[in-house]
Amino acid sequence: MSGTPAATRNGHPRPPAEPAPAATGHGHGHSPASPAGRRVRVLIAALLIPCGLATLVGLVLLWPRGEAPVTTQPPQQLLHAQVTAAARADCTPGSGDGGCAGLTLRLADGPVAGRDLVQLVPVEPSTPRFAVGDQIVLAWSGGDPLDAGSYQVVDFQRTGPLIWLAAAFAVAVLVLGRWRGLAALVALGLSFVVLALFVLPAVLAGSDPLTVAVVGSCLIMFLVLYLTHGFSARTSTAVLGTLVSLALIAGLSALFSGLARLTGLDDTTASLIATLGTPVDARGLLLAGVLIGALGVLDDVTVTQTSAVWELRRANPALGAGALFGAGMRIGRDHVSSAVNTLVLAYAGASLPLMLLFTVSAQNLGQVLTTQDVATEIVRTLVGSIGLVASVPITTGLAALVASRERPHDR
């Protein structure tokens, strides 16, 4: 009995002190998460669950019902054919102008498969060049199948090269990403499913394109991020940062498209309206395109920033929320500069013919920049870039708050 006080007086450590951490609720790596970690998880769930439920409700309410709109254009059947001969020919027999290409085509399908027919294609700067062996697509009007006038050359067949390219892409992703790469491919497929089965039919059914894009983007985001990165506080933080950034982009797009009086009536949209024969919310389509176009880059930024903060916390568990935010922002500044450059160049590349057209025009720079087509791309680029820039501090701040309150085993 007297040994314990003597040991204390001699400066020796007290044996009963070791169990003290257990009394405070902390333990080894397999014990439950700390109360702070649980509170953070509850807060994340309280923010994300309503968003997920709202997405599902929007999906149900906006799901296209009934028959799809019928085009006002006369129906055409697309057939496959192969060029067996190609030579210069007169557009009008006996004129001697030689302004057309005479193509001998062998039909691969259709009512007279295996037969040859001759097509005259005007040779113009915008006309593609045809060679023997080319696989092409013909539009058949449904008229006399033996009459060459019932057919029109509309395009090349590209199925084979696209399949090989898609296979090469899939192999590259699987070799580098392995199981994570497989999950990414599945998520990519689900994104196309959402676009093909919900977003496009819902817009064609007359629903507001921006609302459809918001619901579709949220659905894609939930599917892609959780399927690719798993269910965790880290992924949930990236989802939350993406949601806030998407809301910012949607708001800015609606604001500045209205202030700039953008109509969204470009050649493609005008052609769509003419084909459907019904009114289409062109500005809504513009806003929907901005939102969906920015989603992919947003996912990259938010996931990268969240992962960076978690790795910083793992490397130095002593870092608090402020230190994690500062270190994460230093990484984010480099990331956002390259991401914005990627977004700007992507839009510029897609609009390259338009840029070339205005380069050779007689208009001055101010007139060019304020035209409908160019102003649309400017708003699209700048709004998307603002959303990307804002996503870095938003996501980094959320990740710093969450990661600083988690123990290593909570990750």
Disulfide bonds with the S-S distance in Angstrom:
Cys91-Cys100 2.00
